Amino acid sequence: MKIGFIGFGEAAYYLALGLKGEGLTGIRACDAMQDHPVRGSLVKDRAAEAGVELMESNQAIAEWADMICNITPAQFAKAALESVMDLLGPDKLFVDLSSSTPKNKAEMAELVKKTGAKYTDATMLGSLPASKHKVQIIACGPGAAEFKEIMDPWGMNIEYNPGAPGTASAIKLVRSIYMKGIEALLLEMLQAADAYGVVDDVVPSICASMDKDPFEVILNRLVTGMAIHCVRRGSEVQGSVEMLQEAGIDSCMSESTVKRHMDLAKYGFADKYAGKKPVWQDIINDIKSGKEA
């Protein structure tokens, strides 16, 4: 099996480095930056370290490889595919490891289908520097089972998902709403705590609240509590916004929090669930129905 990477940035580098440690050799790659006067040296150094041979073009990779792994940034993923369409066929496996949206992945799957090749929507979850090739990968689409079968013996952690192309991408991007959103919110909170000299009071207090229960219990409590008490809590966070602004700190996350809370008022959750104990699914279904109080 000849494996080629279209794109050799950080993700491809760590995958290749880990696979080299397993004894897999002969990977080839092409990266748009490999001949860049500044960034090109990093690409070449990483390729040498990982035992990867750089080729002159995406087309050269697609013509040579049996399994073509597209690891370009999301905004370039479809163009990368289109650049090699004429070289795909029934003997090729196209594995899309980009962070493209579910819609784009579904569209790319249709393009690959027309060539006779097999398309795999694959998404990486977790830290590549820490896990390298063992990072969790969710894979779906016509080529997913074959991708897993080929790479499992090399120590990769691939989970087959029976969903249509776009499913794996959706899992990653939905997770990112929380994972990246909580990072931004934590930064805003810590800036405020530092500005007002209350870090040693705030951080242990939040830890005490968040460490005592499993995440799913916390998720359920916070979402239902937000819905039922949206107006009061939104007004409270408006005070936080004003405090941040007084300290000269960007309050974008807290401003959005106020809006999100206040937008829930129209559903009348406080009256609907008076004396009841809803779960988060109830709140999501009510919002999805669009029925206002």
C-alpha positions in Angstrom: 0.0 0.0 0.0 1.5 3.3 -1.1 0.4 6.2 1.1 0.6 9.8 0.0 -0.3 13.0 1.9 -1.7 16.0 0.1 -0.7 18.7 2.7 2.2 18.2 5.1 1.5 20.6 7.9 1.6 19.8 11.6 -1.1 17.1 11.5 0.4 15.1 8.7 3.9 15.5 10.3 2.8 14.0 13.6 0.9 11.1 11.9 3.9 10.3 9.7 6.3 10.6 12.6 4.2 8.2 14.7 3.9 5.7 11.8 7.6 5.8 11.3 8.0 4.7 14.9 5.8 1.7 14.0 8.1 0.8 11.2 6.0 2.1 8.3 8.2 3.6 5.6 7.8 5.0 2.1 5.2 7.7 2.7 5.3 10.5 0.2 3.8 14.0 0.5 3.3 17.4 -1.2 2.7 20.6 0.6 1.9 24.0 -0.9 4.5 25.6 1.4 7.4 23.2 0.7 9.2 25.7 -1.6 8.2 28.8 0.3 11.3 31.0 1.1 10.5 31.1 4.8 8.2 28.3 5.7 9.6 25.8 3.3 12.5 24.8 5.5 10.2 23.7 8.3 8.2 21.5 5.9 11.4 19.9 4.6 12.9 19.4 8.1 9.8 17.7 9.3 9.6 15.5 6.2 13.2 14.4 6.7 12.6 13.7 10.4 9.5 11.6 9.6 11.1 9.8 6.7 8.7 11.3 4.2 9.7 12.0 0.6 8.4 15.2 -0.8 7.0 15.2 -4.3 6.6 18.2 -6.7 2.7 18.3 -6.9 -0.6 17.0 -5.7 -0.9 15.2 -9.1 2.3 13.4 -8.5 1.0 12.1 -5.2 -2.3 11.1 -6.6 -0.7 9.3 -9.5 1.7 7.4 -7.3 -0.3 6.6 -4.2 -2.9 3.9 -3.6 -4.2 5.8 -0.5 -4.4 9.5 -0.8 -4.7 11.4 2.5 -6.0 14.9 2.1 -4.7 16.8 5.2 -5.0 20.4 3.9 -6.7 23.3 5.8 -10.5 23.1 5.4 -10.7 26.1 3.0 -8.4 24.3 0.5 -9.7 20.7 0.8 -12.1 20.8 -2.1 -9.6 22.5 -4.4 -7.0 19.9 -3.4 -9.5 17.1 -4.4 -10.4 18.8 -7.7 -6.7 19.1 -8.6 -6.4 15.3 -8.7 -9.8 14.2 -9.9 -8.5 13.0 -13.2 -6.1 10.7 -11.5 -8.6 8.9 -9.3 -10.2 5.6 -10.1 -11.4 2.3 -8.6 -7.9 1.4 -7.4 -7.6 4.6 -5.3 -8.7 5.3 -1.7 -9.2 9.0 -0.9 -9.1 9.8 2.8 -10.2 13.3 3.6 -8.7 14.2 7.0 -9.4 18.0 6.6 -11.7 19.9 9.0 -14.3 20.7 6.2 -17.9 21.1 7.1 -20.3 18.1 6.8 -21.9 19.7 3.7 -18.5 20.1 2.0 -17.5 16.5 2.9 -20.8 15.2 1.4 -20.1 17.1 -1.8 -16.5 15.8 -2.0 -17.8 12.3 -1.5 -20.0 12.7 -4.5 -17.2 14.0 -6.6 -15.0 11.0 -5.6 -17.8 8.6 -6.3 -17.9 9.7 -9.9 -14.3 8.7 -10.4 -14.9 5.1 -9.0 -12.6 5.7 -6.1 -13.6 5.2 -2.5 -14.1 8.3 -0.3 -13.5 8.4 3.5 -14.6 11.2 5.8 -12.1 11.0 8.6 -11.7 13.4 11.5 -9.0 13.6 14.2 -10.0 14.2 17.9 -7.5 15.0 20.5 -3.9 16.2 20.7 -1.7 15.2 17.8 1.6 16.2 19.4 0.7 14.0 22.4 -0.8 11.0 20.5 0.7 11.3 17.0 -0.7 8.4 14.9 -2.6 7.0 17.9 -4.9 10.1 18.0 -8.5 9.1 17.9 -9.9 9.1 14.4 -13.6 8.7 13.5 -14.0 7.5 9.9 -17.2 7.1 7.8 -18.1 6.7 4.2 -17.5 4.1 1.5 -13.8 3.7 2.1 -13.8 3.9 5.9 -13.8 0.2 6.6 -10.9 -0.3 4.2 -9.0 2.7 5.7 -9.3 1.1 9.2 -8.3 -2.3 7.9 -5.2 -1.0 6.3 -4.0 1.3 9.2 -5.0 -0.7 12.3 -1.9 -3.0 12.1 0.2 0.2 12.2 -1.2 1.2 15.6 -3.7 3.8 14.5 -6.8 4.4 16.6 -9.6 4.4 14.0 -13.2 4.1 15.0 -15.5 3.1 12.1 -18.8 5.0 12.0 -21.6 3.7 9.7 -22.9 7.2 9.0 -22.8 8.9 5.6 -19.9 11.2 4.6 -20.1 14.3 6.8 -20.9 12.4 10.0 -17.3 12.3 11.2 -16.9 16.0 10.4 -20.0 16.8 12.3 -18.7 15.0 15.4 -15.5 17.1 15.3 -17.1 20.4 14.6 -19.9 20.0 17.1 -17.3 19.1 19.8 -15.4 22.2 18.8 -18.3 24.4 19.7 -17.7 23.3 23.3 -14.0 22.7 23.3 -12.9 25.9 21.6 -15.8 27.9 23.1 -14.9 27.0 26.7 -11.3 28.0 26.0 -12.4 31.4 24.9 -14.8 31.7 27.9 -12.1 30.6 30.3 -9.7 33.2 29.0 -12.2 36.0 29.5 -13.0 34.8 33.0 -9.3 34.6 34.0 -8.6 38.0 32.6 -11.4 39.4 34.8 -10.3 37.5 37.8 -6.7 38.7 37.4 -7.8 42.3 36.8 -9.8 42.3 40.1 -7.3 40.3 42.1 -9.7 37.4 42.8 -8.1 34.5 41.0 -7.4 32.6 44.2 -11.1 33.0 45.2 -12.7 32.3 41.8 -10.8 29.4 40.5 -11.2 27.1 43.6 -14.9 28.1 43.8 -15.5 27.0 40.2 -13.4 23.8 40.7 -15.6 22.9 43.7 -18.7 23.3 41.5 -17.4 21.4 38.4 -15.4 18.6 40.0 -18.0 17.0 42.1 -20.2 15.5 39.4 -19.7 13.7 36.1 -19.8 15.9 33.0 -23.2 14.6 31.8 -24.8 15.5 35.2 -23.3 19.0 35.0 -24.4 19.4 31.4 -28.0 18.5 32.3 -28.1 20.8 35.3 -26.6 23.8 33.5 -28.7 23.6 30.3 -32.0 23.1 32.2 -31.1 25.8 34.7 -30.2 28.2 32.0 -33.5 27.7 30.3 -35.7 28.1 33.3 -33.8 31.0 34.9 -32.7 32.6 31.6 -33.9 36.2 32.3 -32.4 36.4 35.8 -29.1 34.9 34.8 -28.9 36.9 31.7 -29.3 40.1 33.7 -26.6 38.9 36.1 -24.2 38.4 33.2 -25.0 41.8 31.9 -23.4 43.0 35.2 -20.4 40.9 34.3 -20.2 42.6 30.9 -20.2 46.0 32.5 -17.5 45.0 34.9 -15.3 43.7 32.1 -15.8 46.9 30.1 -14.9 48.9 33.2 -11.6 47.0 33.4 -11.0 47.4 29.7 -11.3 43.7 28.9 -13.0 42.4 25.7 -16.4 41.1 26.8 -17.4 39.4 23.6 -18.1 36.0 25.2 -20.1 37.4 28.1 -22.1 39.7 25.7 -23.0 36.6 23.7 -24.0 34.8 26.9 -26.4 37.6 27.7 -28.0 37.4 24.3 -28.3 33.6 24.4 -30.0 33.7 27.8 -32.4 36.5 26.8 -33.3 34.8 23.5 -34.7 31.9 25.6 -37.2 34.0 27.4 -39.8 33.7 24.6 -40.2 30.0 25.2 -41.5 30.5 28.8 -39.5 27.7 30.3 -40.0 28.9 33.8 -43.8 28.5 33.6 -43.7 25.4 31.5 -41.5 23.5 33.9 -42.7 24.9 37.2 -42.5 22.1 39.7 -41.0 19.7 37.1 -37.6 18.4 36.4 -36.8 18.7 32.7 -33.7 17.2 31.1 -31.6 18.8 28.5 -33.3 16.9 25.6 -36.6 18.6 26.6 -35.0 22.0 26.2 -33.5 21.2 22.9 -36.7 19.7 21.6 -38.7 22.8 22.7 -36.3 25.1 20.9 -36.3 22.9 17.8 -40.1 23.0 17.7 -40.1 26.8 17.5 -43.2 27.0 19.7 -43.1 30.1 21.9 -45.0 30.7 25.1 
